[in-house]
């Protein structure tokens, strides 16, 4: 009786583990892409890396 009840639970647990691993790999790849894009050089590359100061002409100085 216990084996009959435990089988679907273990199947669901195995599915959860597989989904977790796939999601972690996807998040790792996405994070690496975003980090790589943020480190690229360019005239306006630092625009998204930090927020602008409260009193500046940020948008006028860096129009891409």
C-alpha positions, 0 to 999 in steps of 0.5 A, a space after each residue: 500500500 505504501 509503495 503504491 502511494 509513494 510512487 506518484 509522489 516520487 515521480 512528482 519530486 523527480 519532475 520538480 528536480 528536473 524543472 529546477 535544474 533546467 530553470 537554473 541553467 536558463 537563469 545562469 545563461 541569462 545572467 551571463 548574457 546580461 553581465 556580459 552586455 553590461 561590461 561592453 564598452 561604448 559611449 552609453 554602456 554605463 547608462 544602465 549600470 548605475 542610476 543617474 545623479 539627482 541633479 544632472 543632464 544625464 539624458 542630454 549627455 548620453 543620447 544613443 
